[in-house]
Amino acid sequence: MKYSHSLVVAAVERPREGYVLLKLRLPAEVSLSDIEPGQFVELLAPRAPHTFLRRPISVNFVDYADRTLWLLIHEVGEGTRAFSALSPGDKLDCVYALGHGFPIDLPEAESYLLVGGGVGTAPLLYYGSLLHEQGRKVTFLLGGRRSVDLMQLDDFGRYGRVCLTTEDGSTGERGFVTAHSVWATEHFDVVATCGPKPMMMAVAAKAAEVGIDSCYASLENLMACGLGACLCCVEKNADGHNVCVCKEGPVFNVRQLSWQSYK
Amino acid sequence: MAKLQVNIGALSLQNPVLTASGTFGYGLEFADFVDLNRLGGFVVKGTTLRPREGNDYPRMAETTGGMLNCVGLQNPGVEHFCQHIYPQLKGLKSEVIVNVSGSSPADYAACARHIDALEEVHAIELNISCPNVKDGGMAFGVTCEGAASVVREVRKAYSKTLIVKLSPNVTDIASIARAVEAEGADAVSLINTLMGMSVDIERRCSRLSIGTGGLSGPCVKPVALRMVSQVAKAVKLPIIGLGGIMTAEDAIEFLMVGATAVQIGTANFIDPAVTMKVVDGIDRWLDDHGIADVHDIIGVIG
Protein backbone atom coordinates (compact mmCIF):
# COMPACT_ATOMS: atom_id res chain seq x y z
CA MET A 1 0.00 0.00 0.00
CA LYS A 2 1.30 3.44 -0.96
CA TYR A 3 0.28 6.56 0.92
CA SER A 4 0.02 10.29 0.25
CA HIS A 5 0.12 12.11 3.58
CA SER A 6 1.01 15.41 5.10
CA LEU A 7 3.43 14.17 7.76
CA VAL A 8 4.39 16.06 10.91
CA VAL A 9 8.08 16.77 11.38
CA ALA A 10 8.95 15.27 14.77
CA ALA A 11 12.63 16.23 14.83
CA VAL A 12 15.22 18.02 12.71
CA GLU A 13 18.89 17.16 13.20
CA ARG A 14 22.00 18.40 11.44
CA PRO A 15 24.63 15.65 11.32
CA ARG A 16 26.96 18.04 9.49
CA GLU A 17 26.87 21.27 7.49
CA GLY A 18 24.86 20.90 4.30
CA TYR A 19 22.90 17.87 5.51
CA VAL A 20 19.65 17.52 7.41
CA LEU A 21 18.11 14.49 9.11
CA LEU A 22 14.31 14.76 9.21
CA LYS A 23 12.28 12.49 11.45
CA LEU A 24 8.66 12.34 10.30
CA ARG A 25 5.82 10.98 12.44
CA LEU A 26 3.94 8.15 10.72
CA PRO A 27 0.15 7.85 11.19
CA ALA A 28 -1.36 4.83 12.95
CA GLU A 29 -2.78 3.40 9.72
CA VAL A 30 0.71 2.82 8.31
CA SER A 31 2.16 -0.62 8.96
CA LEU A 32 5.80 0.16 9.73
CA SER A 33 7.09 -3.28 8.87
CA ASP A 34 5.70 -2.88 5.33
CA ILE A 35 8.33 -0.22 4.64
CA GLU A 36 11.20 -2.02 2.92
CA PRO A 37 14.81 -0.97 3.33
CA GLY A 38 15.90 0.70 0.09
CA GLN A 39 12.44 2.06 -0.68
CA PHE A 40 12.08 5.81 -1.14
CA VAL A 41 9.63 8.64 -0.60
CA GLU A 42 8.66 11.58 -2.83
CA LEU A 43 8.67 14.89 -0.97
CA LEU A 44 7.06 18.13 -2.05
CA ALA A 45 9.37 21.04 -1.27
CA PRO A 46 7.52 23.74 0.67
CA ARG A 47 7.98 27.40 -0.27
CA ALA A 48 10.32 26.65 -3.15
CA PRO A 49 8.84 28.51 -6.14
CA HIS A 50 11.35 27.21 -8.71
CA THR A 51 10.91 23.62 -7.61
CA PHE A 52 8.09 21.92 -9.45
CA LEU A 53 8.55 18.18 -9.04
CA ARG A 54 8.76 16.11 -5.88
CA ARG A 55 12.18 15.08 -4.62
CA PRO A 56 12.88 11.35 -4.26
CA ILE A 57 14.65 10.61 -0.96
CA SER A 58 15.63 7.15 0.30
CA VAL A 59 14.38 5.82 3.62
CA ASN A 60 17.26 6.20 6.10
CA PHE A 61 15.63 4.42 9.01
CA VAL A 62 12.25 3.51 10.48
CA ASP A 63 12.16 3.91 14.24
CA TYR A 64 9.44 1.47 15.33
CA ALA A 65 9.56 2.75 18.94
CA ASP A 66 8.56 6.35 18.23
CA ARG A 67 6.95 5.68 14.82
CA THR A 68 9.23 7.98 12.87
CA LEU A 69 10.52 7.76 9.32
CA TRP A 70 14.06 9.13 9.00
CA LEU A 71 15.28 10.89 5.88
CA LEU A 72 18.90 12.02 5.50
CA ILE A 73 18.96 14.82 2.93
CA HIS A 74 21.94 16.46 1.22
CA GLU A 75 21.22 20.11 0.46
CA VAL A 76 22.05 20.59 -3.18
CA GLY A 77 19.45 23.02 -4.52
CA GLU A 78 16.37 25.05 -3.73
CA GLY A 79 14.19 21.99 -3.13
CA THR A 80 16.50 20.20 -0.73
CA ARG A 81 17.34 23.48 1.06
CA ALA A 82 13.60 23.92 1.68
CA PHE A 83 13.58 20.65 3.62
CA SER A 84 16.48 21.87 5.70
CA ALA A 85 14.50 24.97 6.70
CA LEU A 86 11.76 22.89 8.34
CA SER A 87 11.19 22.91 12.10
CA PRO A 88 9.59 20.37 14.42
CA GLY A 89 5.81 20.66 14.14
CA ASP A 90 5.91 21.66 10.45
CA LYS A 91 4.17 19.45 7.94
CA LEU A 92 5.70 17.84 4.89
CA ASP A 93 3.75 16.44 1.93
CA CYS A 94 5.03 12.92 1.36
CA VAL A 95 4.13 10.08 -1.06
CA TYR A 96 5.51 6.77 0.23
CA ALA A 97 6.87 4.11 0.42
CA LEU A 98 7.84 3.57 -3.21
CA GLY A 99 9.75 1.02 -5.26
CA HIS A 100 11.39 -2.27 -4.43
CA GLY A 101 14.04 -2.38 -1.73
CA PHE A 102 16.94 -4.57 -0.66
CA PRO A 103 16.28 -8.29 -0.09
CA ILE A 104 15.77 -9.30 3.52
CA ASP A 105 14.66 -12.88 2.99
CA LEU A 106 17.54 -14.48 1.09
CA PRO A 107 17.89 -18.11 2.16
CA GLU A 108 21.37 -19.27 3.19
CA ALA A 109 22.84 -15.76 3.06
CA GLU A 110 24.39 -15.14 6.45
CA SER A 111 27.02 -12.44 5.97
CA TYR A 112 26.37 -9.07 4.36
CA LEU A 113 28.74 -6.33 3.28
CA LEU A 114 26.81 -3.04 2.94
CA VAL A 115 28.89 -0.53 0.99
CA GLY A 116 27.93 3.15 0.96
CA GLY A 117 29.48 6.35 -0.33
CA GLY A 118 28.55 9.88 0.75
CA VAL A 119 24.84 10.38 1.39
CA GLY A 120 24.36 6.99 -0.30
CA THR A 121 25.08 5.44 3.08
CA ALA A 122 21.57 6.51 4.19
CA PRO A 123 19.43 3.47 3.20
CA LEU A 124 22.04 1.02 4.50
CA LEU A 125 21.25 1.97 8.11
CA TYR A 126 17.68 0.67 7.98
CA TYR A 127 18.75 -2.33 5.89
CA GLY A 128 21.52 -3.23 8.31
CA SER A 129 19.20 -2.87 11.30
CA LEU A 130 16.71 -5.36 9.86
CA LEU A 131 19.43 -7.86 8.92
CA HIS A 132 20.92 -7.53 12.41
CA GLU A 133 17.49 -8.17 13.93
CA GLN A 134 17.30 -11.40 11.92
CA GLY A 135 20.64 -12.50 13.33
CA ARG A 136 22.59 -12.02 10.09
CA LYS A 137 26.19 -10.87 10.23
CA VAL A 138 26.41 -7.26 9.04
CA THR A 139 29.53 -5.32 8.04
CA PHE A 140 29.17 -1.72 6.93
CA LEU A 141 31.84 -0.34 4.62
CA LEU A 142 31.34 3.43 4.42
CA GLY A 143 33.43 5.83 2.38
CA GLY A 144 33.80 9.57 1.99
CA ARG A 145 36.25 12.15 0.76
CA ARG A 146 37.04 13.35 4.29
CA SER A 147 36.09 12.18 7.76
CA VAL A 148 33.38 14.82 7.96
CA ASP A 149 31.53 13.01 5.14
CA LEU A 150 30.96 9.96 7.33
CA MET A 151 27.72 10.37 9.24
CA GLN A 152 25.58 8.39 11.70
CA LEU A 153 28.53 6.19 12.68
CA ASP A 154 27.11 5.54 16.15
CA ASP A 155 23.83 4.41 14.62
CA PHE A 156 25.60 2.06 12.18
CA GLY A 157 27.72 0.69 15.04
CA ARG A 158 24.58 -0.60 16.79
CA TYR A 159 23.85 -3.06 13.98
CA GLY A 160 27.22 -4.31 12.80
CA ARG A 161 30.90 -3.85 12.39
CA VAL A 162 31.81 -0.54 10.73
CA CYS A 163 34.73 -0.24 8.28
CA LEU A 164 35.64 3.20 6.97
CA THR A 165 37.59 4.72 4.13
CA THR A 166 38.40 8.33 3.33
CA GLU A 167 40.16 9.62 0.25
CA ASP A 168 42.42 11.86 2.37
CA GLY A 169 43.11 9.17 4.95
CA SER A 170 41.77 11.26 7.82
CA THR A 171 39.60 8.39 9.09
CA GLY A 172 39.80 4.66 8.41
CA GLU A 173 41.81 3.34 5.52
CA ARG A 174 42.98 5.75 2.83
CA GLY A 175 41.37 5.35 -0.61
CA PHE A 176 38.11 4.21 -2.15
CA VAL A 177 35.75 1.66 -0.59
CA THR A 178 36.85 -0.94 -3.15
CA ALA A 179 40.43 -0.75 -1.80
CA HIS A 180 39.51 -1.59 1.80
CA SER A 181 41.31 -4.60 3.30
CA VAL A 182 38.06 -6.23 4.44
CA TRP A 183 37.46 -7.46 0.86
CA ALA A 184 40.59 -9.60 1.12
CA THR A 185 40.31 -10.79 4.69
CA GLU A 186 36.69 -11.85 4.93
CA HIS A 187 34.08 -13.62 2.88
CA PHE A 188 30.57 -12.26 2.40
CA ASP A 189 27.53 -13.96 0.91
CA VAL A 190 25.88 -10.72 -0.20
CA VAL A 191 27.08 -7.24 -1.14
CA ALA A 192 24.63 -4.32 -1.20
CA THR A 193 25.63 -0.84 -2.28
CA CYS A 194 24.31 2.68 -2.55
CA GLY A 195 26.16 5.82 -3.62
CA PRO A 196 27.48 7.49 -6.76
CA LYS A 197 26.99 5.25 -9.80
CA PRO A 198 30.73 4.93 -10.64
CA MET A 199 31.32 3.77 -7.06
CA MET A 200 28.49 1.22 -7.26
CA MET A 201 29.79 -0.12 -10.59
CA ALA A 202 33.25 -0.46 -9.05
CA VAL A 203 31.76 -2.23 -6.02
CA ALA A 204 29.88 -4.63 -8.31
CA ALA A 205 33.10 -5.34 -10.20
CA LYS A 206 34.98 -5.88 -6.93
CA ALA A 207 32.30 -8.26 -5.64
CA ALA A 208 32.55 -10.27 -8.87
CA GLU A 209 36.35 -10.27 -8.60
CA VAL A 210 36.32 -11.77 -5.10
CA GLY A 211 33.71 -14.33 -6.06
CA ILE A 212 30.57 -12.92 -4.43
CA ASP A 213 27.61 -13.91 -6.61
CA SER A 214 24.98 -11.79 -5.00
CA CYS A 215 25.29 -8.00 -5.41
CA TYR A 216 22.53 -5.43 -5.11
CA ALA A 217 22.71 -1.73 -6.01
CA SER A 218 20.30 1.12 -5.35
CA LEU A 219 20.03 3.57 -8.24
CA GLU A 220 18.95 7.18 -8.10
CA ASN A 221 18.10 8.17 -11.67
CA LEU A 222 16.27 11.46 -12.21
CA MET A 223 12.57 10.81 -11.88
CA ALA A 224 9.23 12.62 -11.90
CA CYS A 225 6.29 10.51 -10.72
CA GLY A 226 7.99 7.77 -8.66
CA LEU A 227 5.12 5.43 -9.56
CA GLY A 228 6.14 3.95 -12.92
CA ALA A 229 3.86 6.21 -14.95
CA CYS A 230 6.08 8.86 -16.55
CA LEU A 231 8.84 6.47 -17.71
CA CYS A 232 11.54 9.12 -17.19
CA CYS A 233 13.91 7.31 -14.80
CA VAL A 234 14.83 4.38 -17.02
CA GLU A 235 17.93 2.20 -16.81
CA LYS A 236 18.92 -0.45 -19.37
CA ASN A 237 18.44 -3.97 -18.08
CA ALA A 238 20.58 -6.95 -19.01
CA ASP A 239 18.45 -7.58 -22.11
CA GLY A 240 18.91 -3.98 -23.27
CA HIS A 241 15.36 -2.94 -22.42
CA ASN A 242 14.51 0.26 -20.54
CA VAL A 243 13.07 -0.35 -17.07
CA CYS A 244 11.81 2.19 -14.55
CA VAL A 245 14.15 2.65 -11.59
CA CYS A 246 11.23 3.94 -9.49
CA LYS A 247 9.06 0.86 -9.99
CA GLU A 248 11.32 -2.09 -10.88
CA GLY A 249 14.01 -0.67 -8.56
CA PRO A 250 15.47 1.43 -7.09
CA VAL A 251 17.30 -1.67 -5.85
CA PHE A 252 18.42 -4.11 -8.54
CA ASN A 253 20.45 -7.27 -8.47
CA VAL A 254 23.30 -6.01 -10.66
CA ARG A 255 22.85 -9.09 -12.88
CA GLN A 256 19.53 -7.56 -13.96
CA LEU A 257 21.37 -4.50 -15.29
CA SER A 258 23.54 -3.91 -18.34
CA TRP A 259 26.62 -3.23 -16.16
CA GLN A 260 29.68 -4.86 -17.70
CA SER A 261 31.15 -6.41 -14.56
CA TYR A 262 28.76 -9.33 -14.48
CA LYS A 263 28.60 -10.09 -18.19
CA MET B 1 -24.49 17.70 -6.73
CA ALA B 2 -24.50 19.32 -10.14
CA LYS B 3 -24.92 17.25 -13.29
CA LEU B 4 -21.42 16.49 -14.52
CA GLN B 5 -22.13 14.05 -17.33
CA VAL B 6 -20.83 15.10 -20.75
CA ASN B 7 -20.61 13.52 -24.20
CA ILE B 8 -17.60 13.38 -26.49
CA GLY B 9 -19.12 12.17 -29.73
CA ALA B 10 -20.87 8.89 -28.90
CA LEU B 11 -18.80 8.57 -25.75
CA SER B 12 -20.61 9.33 -22.50
CA LEU B 13 -18.43 10.44 -19.56
CA GLN B 14 -19.80 10.48 -16.02
CA ASN B 15 -17.80 13.65 -15.46
CA PRO B 16 -15.52 15.79 -17.62
CA VAL B 17 -12.25 14.78 -15.92
CA LEU B 18 -9.88 12.50 -17.81
CA THR B 19 -6.17 11.87 -17.41
CA ALA B 20 -3.62 12.65 -20.10
CA SER B 21 -1.74 9.94 -21.92
CA GLY B 22 1.72 9.17 -20.56
CA THR B 23 1.03 10.67 -17.15
CA PHE B 24 -1.18 8.03 -15.56
CA GLY B 25 0.36 4.79 -16.80
CA TYR B 26 -2.44 2.26 -17.24
CA GLY B 27 -4.36 3.69 -14.29
CA LEU B 28 -3.40 0.74 -12.09
CA GLU B 29 -0.24 2.54 -10.89
CA PHE B 30 -2.51 5.09 -9.17
CA ALA B 31 -5.02 2.68 -7.64
CA ASP B 32 -3.75 3.32 -4.09
CA PHE B 33 -4.49 7.04 -4.45
CA VAL B 34 -7.45 7.28 -6.83
CA ASP B 35 -10.83 5.55 -7.13
CA LEU B 36 -10.56 4.79 -10.85
CA ASN B 37 -14.36 4.39 -10.98
CA ARG B 38 -14.81 8.06 -10.11
CA LEU B 39 -12.91 9.44 -13.08
CA GLY B 40 -14.64 10.48 -16.29
CA GLY B 41 -12.02 8.30 -17.87
CA PHE B 42 -8.35 7.83 -18.40
CA VAL B 43 -6.21 7.84 -21.50
CA VAL B 44 -3.61 5.11 -21.29
CA LYS B 45 -0.01 5.38 -22.40
CA GLY B 46 0.73 5.94 -26.10
CA THR B 47 0.45 2.57 -27.82
CA THR B 48 2.05 1.51 -31.09
CA LEU B 49 1.70 -1.49 -33.39
CA ARG B 50 5.10 -2.86 -32.33
CA PRO B 51 6.84 -2.50 -28.94
CA ARG B 52 9.07 0.58 -28.61
CA GLU B 53 12.06 1.11 -26.31
CA GLY B 54 11.76 4.90 -26.31
CA ASN B 55 14.71 7.27 -26.07
CA ASP B 56 17.83 6.97 -23.96
CA TYR B 57 18.12 8.36 -20.44
CA PRO B 58 18.05 11.21 -19.41
CA ARG B 59 14.49 11.82 -20.48
CA MET B 60 13.38 14.51 -18.08
CA ALA B 61 14.35 17.99 -16.92
CA GLU B 62 12.56 20.11 -14.37
CA THR B 63 11.76 23.66 -15.44
CA THR B 64 10.18 26.61 -13.65
CA GLY B 65 6.53 25.68 -13.31
CA GLY B 66 6.83 22.51 -15.32
CA MET B 67 9.01 19.85 -16.86
CA LEU B 68 10.43 18.63 -20.15
CA ASN B 69 10.29 15.01 -21.21
CA CYS B 70 11.59 13.03 -24.17
CA VAL B 71 10.35 9.54 -23.30
CA GLY B 72 9.72 8.76 -26.96
CA LEU B 73 6.67 6.49 -26.78
CA GLN B 74 8.17 3.60 -24.83
CA ASN B 75 5.43 0.97 -24.73
CA PRO B 76 5.04 -2.81 -24.98
CA GLY B 77 2.98 -2.70 -28.21
CA VAL B 78 -0.71 -3.09 -28.95
CA GLU B 79 -0.84 -6.87 -28.76
CA HIS B 80 0.65 -6.85 -25.27
CA PHE B 81 -1.87 -4.19 -24.29
CA CYS B 82 -4.82 -6.20 -25.60
CA GLN B 83 -3.71 -9.49 -24.05
CA HIS B 84 -2.20 -8.46 -20.72
CA ILE B 85 -3.32 -4.97 -19.72
CA TYR B 86 -6.83 -4.60 -21.10
CA PRO B 87 -8.19 -7.57 -19.07
CA GLN B 88 -7.12 -5.74 -15.89
CA LEU B 89 -9.05 -2.62 -16.93
CA LYS B 90 -12.41 -4.25 -17.65
CA GLY B 91 -15.51 -3.53 -15.61
CA LEU B 92 -14.66 0.05 -14.65
CA LYS B 93 -17.32 2.76 -14.58
CA SER B 94 -14.87 5.20 -16.12
CA GLU B 95 -13.99 5.12 -19.79
CA VAL B 96 -10.65 3.67 -20.86
CA ILE B 97 -9.31 5.49 -23.91
CA VAL B 98 -6.24 4.22 -25.73
CA ASN B 99 -3.75 6.71 -27.13
CA VAL B 100 -2.54 5.39 -30.49
CA SER B 101 0.63 6.37 -32.30
CA GLY B 102 2.50 5.17 -35.36
CA SER B 103 5.07 5.94 -38.02
CA SER B 104 2.77 5.80 -41.07
CA PRO B 105 -0.98 6.17 -41.67
CA ALA B 106 -1.17 2.40 -42.27
CA ASP B 107 0.60 1.80 -38.95
CA TYR B 108 -1.87 3.95 -37.05
CA ALA B 109 -4.78 2.21 -38.77
CA ALA B 110 -3.46 -1.28 -37.98
CA CYS B 111 -3.02 -0.36 -34.33
CA ALA B 112 -6.50 1.19 -34.21
CA ARG B 113 -7.99 -1.98 -35.71
CA HIS B 114 -6.63 -4.02 -32.79
CA ILE B 115 -8.20 -1.58 -30.30
CA ASP B 116 -11.50 -1.56 -32.20
CA ALA B 117 -11.96 -5.20 -31.21
CA LEU B 118 -11.86 -4.42 -27.47
CA GLU B 119 -15.46 -4.36 -26.27
CA GLU B 120 -14.96 -2.06 -23.30
CA VAL B 121 -12.76 0.52 -25.02
CA HIS B 122 -15.10 2.99 -26.67
CA ALA B 123 -12.62 5.57 -27.94
CA ILE B 124 -9.08 6.09 -29.12
CA GLU B 125 -6.99 9.22 -29.03
CA LEU B 126 -4.81 9.58 -32.09
CA ASN B 127 -1.41 10.97 -31.21
CA ILE B 128 -0.25 13.00 -34.21
CA SER B 129 1.64 15.37 -31.97
CA CYS B 130 4.42 13.55 -30.09
CA PRO B 131 7.47 15.81 -30.29
CA ASN B 132 9.91 13.10 -29.19
CA VAL B 133 10.01 10.60 -32.04
CA LYS B 134 11.63 11.03 -35.43
CA ASP B 135 9.52 8.66 -37.47
CA GLY B 136 5.98 9.96 -37.30
CA GLY B 137 4.23 11.49 -34.34
CA MET B 138 4.44 15.24 -34.66
CA ALA B 139 5.52 14.97 -38.30
CA PHE B 140 1.87 14.28 -39.14
CA GLY B 141 0.39 16.80 -36.78
CA VAL B 142 2.10 19.95 -38.04
CA THR B 143 0.55 20.09 -41.50
CA CYS B 144 -3.09 19.93 -42.52
CA GLU B 145 -2.28 17.32 -45.20
CA GLY B 146 -0.33 15.13 -42.76
CA ALA B 147 -3.03 15.28 -40.10
CA ALA B 148 -5.75 14.58 -42.66
CA SER B 149 -3.87 11.60 -44.11
CA VAL B 150 -3.66 9.82 -40.76
CA VAL B 151 -7.25 10.52 -39.77
CA ARG B 152 -8.50 9.36 -43.18
CA GLU B 153 -6.77 5.96 -42.85
CA VAL B 154 -7.76 5.44 -39.22
CA ARG B 155 -11.36 6.48 -39.83
CA LYS B 156 -11.68 3.55 -42.28
CA ALA B 157 -10.30 1.14 -39.67
CA TYR B 158 -11.95 2.41 -36.49
CA SER B 159 -15.69 2.54 -35.91
CA LYS B 160 -15.96 4.10 -32.44
CA THR B 161 -15.19 7.55 -31.05
CA LEU B 162 -12.05 8.96 -32.68
CA ILE B 163 -10.31 11.75 -30.80
CA VAL B 164 -7.32 13.48 -32.42
CA LYS B 165 -4.68 15.01 -30.17
CA LEU B 166 -3.29 18.20 -31.65
CA SER B 167 0.20 19.66 -31.49
CA PRO B 168 0.71 23.23 -30.31
CA ASN B 169 3.95 23.40 -32.31
CA VAL B 170 2.19 24.90 -35.32
CA THR B 171 1.46 28.34 -36.77
CA ASP B 172 -2.32 27.91 -36.91
CA ILE B 173 -3.80 25.15 -34.76
CA ALA B 174 -7.36 26.00 -35.88
CA SER B 175 -6.55 25.00 -39.47
CA ILE B 176 -5.26 21.60 -38.31
CA ALA B 177 -8.46 21.13 -36.28
CA ARG B 178 -10.58 21.94 -39.34
CA ALA B 179 -8.56 19.44 -41.41
CA VAL B 180 -9.19 16.56 -39.01
CA GLU B 181 -12.86 17.54 -38.63
CA ALA B 182 -13.24 17.28 -42.40
CA GLU B 183 -11.84 13.72 -42.33
CA GLY B 184 -14.39 12.48 -39.83
CA ALA B 185 -12.74 12.88 -36.42
CA ASP B 186 -15.28 12.89 -33.59
CA ALA B 187 -13.35 15.17 -31.23
CA VAL B 188 -10.03 16.91 -30.74
CA SER B 189 -7.85 17.08 -27.66
CA LEU B 190 -5.29 19.82 -27.13
CA ILE B 191 -2.59 20.65 -26.38
CA ASN B 192 0.18 18.08 -26.53
CA THR B 193 3.52 19.32 -25.15
CA LEU B 194 5.38 22.34 -26.47
CA MET B 195 8.84 21.60 -27.82
CA GLY B 196 11.49 22.99 -25.52
CA MET B 197 15.03 22.66 -24.26
CA SER B 198 17.08 22.91 -21.09
CA VAL B 199 20.86 23.31 -20.86
CA ASP B 200 23.38 22.18 -18.25
CA ILE B 201 25.89 25.04 -18.47
CA GLU B 202 28.62 23.23 -16.54
CA ARG B 203 28.61 20.23 -18.85
CA ARG B 204 27.73 22.45 -21.84
CA CYS B 205 25.04 20.11 -23.12
CA SER B 206 21.30 19.62 -23.22
CA ARG B 207 19.77 18.00 -20.15
CA LEU B 208 17.85 15.64 -22.48
CA SER B 209 19.32 12.72 -24.40
CA ILE B 210 17.84 13.77 -27.74
CA GLY B 211 18.45 17.48 -27.21
CA THR B 212 14.85 18.63 -27.05
CA GLY B 213 11.73 17.56 -25.20
CA GLY B 214 8.07 18.35 -24.64
CA LEU B 215 7.22 21.03 -22.09
CA SER B 216 4.26 20.44 -19.77
CA GLY B 217 2.93 21.66 -16.45
CA PRO B 218 1.31 24.90 -15.29
CA CYS B 219 3.79 27.00 -17.29
CA VAL B 220 1.99 25.99 -20.53
CA LYS B 221 -1.57 26.66 -19.35
CA PRO B 222 -1.99 30.15 -20.82
CA VAL B 223 -0.88 28.89 -24.25
CA ALA B 224 -3.20 25.89 -23.98
CA LEU B 225 -6.19 28.02 -23.01
CA ARG B 226 -5.61 30.38 -25.90
CA MET B 227 -5.43 27.45 -28.35
CA VAL B 228 -8.56 25.76 -26.99
CA SER B 229 -10.36 29.07 -27.35
CA GLN B 230 -9.18 29.42 -30.98
CA VAL B 231 -10.14 25.85 -31.89
CA ALA B 232 -13.56 26.21 -30.22
CA LYS B 233 -14.31 29.06 -32.61
CA ALA B 234 -13.08 27.10 -35.63
CA VAL B 235 -14.78 23.70 -35.38
CA LYS B 236 -18.06 22.16 -34.23
CA LEU B 237 -16.35 19.12 -32.73
CA PRO B 238 -16.28 18.64 -28.97
CA ILE B 239 -12.92 19.66 -27.51
CA ILE B 240 -10.94 18.04 -24.70
CA GLY B 241 -8.73 20.70 -23.16
CA LEU B 242 -5.42 20.04 -21.46
CA GLY B 243 -2.20 21.77 -20.60
CA GLY B 244 -1.04 22.56 -17.09
CA ILE B 245 -4.25 21.87 -15.18
CA MET B 246 -3.40 21.57 -11.47
CA THR B 247 -6.75 22.46 -9.83
CA ALA B 248 -10.51 22.42 -10.37
CA GLU B 249 -10.35 26.16 -11.06
CA ASP B 250 -7.83 25.54 -13.86
CA ALA B 251 -10.18 22.91 -15.32
CA ILE B 252 -13.13 25.33 -15.18
CA GLU B 253 -11.10 27.89 -17.16
CA PHE B 254 -10.77 25.32 -19.97
CA LEU B 255 -14.49 24.50 -19.84
CA MET B 256 -15.39 28.18 -20.04
CA VAL B 257 -13.32 28.76 -23.19
CA GLY B 258 -15.04 25.86 -24.92
CA ALA B 259 -13.70 22.50 -23.75
CA THR B 260 -16.35 19.84 -23.08
CA ALA B 261 -13.91 17.79 -21.00
CA VAL B 262 -10.40 18.17 -19.66
CA GLN B 263 -7.35 15.99 -19.11
CA ILE B 264 -5.05 16.14 -16.10
CA GLY B 265 -1.47 15.34 -17.01
CA THR B 266 1.71 16.43 -15.29
CA ALA B 267 -0.19 17.29 -12.09
CA ASN B 268 -0.49 13.53 -11.47
CA PHE B 269 3.27 13.52 -10.79
CA ILE B 270 2.94 16.18 -8.11
CA ASP B 271 -0.19 14.88 -6.42
CA PRO B 272 -1.21 11.33 -7.34
CA ALA B 273 -4.73 12.03 -6.00
CA VAL B 274 -5.19 15.31 -7.91
CA THR B 275 -7.87 13.94 -10.26
CA MET B 276 -10.24 13.22 -7.37
CA LYS B 277 -9.73 16.77 -6.10
CA VAL B 278 -10.53 18.20 -9.52
CA VAL B 279 -13.72 16.13 -9.87
CA ASP B 280 -14.89 17.15 -6.39
CA GLY B 281 -13.76 20.74 -6.90
CA ILE B 282 -15.72 21.23 -10.13
CA ASP B 283 -18.81 19.81 -8.45
CA ARG B 284 -18.40 22.09 -5.43
CA TRP B 285 -17.76 25.18 -7.55
CA LEU B 286 -20.91 24.56 -9.57
CA ASP B 287 -22.93 24.07 -6.37
CA ASP B 288 -21.47 27.20 -4.80
CA HIS B 289 -22.49 29.20 -7.87
CA GLY B 290 -25.96 27.68 -8.10
CA ILE B 291 -25.24 25.99 -11.42
CA ALA B 292 -27.10 22.72 -11.93
CA ASP B 293 -25.35 21.40 -15.02
CA VAL B 294 -21.72 21.66 -16.12
CA HIS B 295 -22.95 22.40 -19.66
CA ASP B 296 -24.03 25.82 -18.38
CA ILE B 297 -20.39 26.90 -18.17
CA ILE B 298 -18.98 25.14 -21.25
CA GLY B 299 -18.02 27.74 -23.82
CA VAL B 300 -19.54 30.69 -21.96
CA ILE B 301 -16.52 32.77 -22.95
CA GLY B 302 -16.96 33.29 -26.67
Interface residues (C-beta under 8 A of the other chain):
Chain A: M1 K2 Y3 S4 L44 P49 H50 T51 F52 L53 R54 V95 N221 L222 M223 A224 C225 G226 L227 G228 A229 C230 L231 C232 C233 V234 E235 G240 H241 N242 K247
Chain B: G22 T23 F24 G25 E29 F30 D32 F33 K45 E53 G54 Y57 P58 R59 M60 A61 E62 T63 T64 G65 G66 M67 N69 V71 Q74 G217 T266 N268 F269 I270 D271 P272 A273
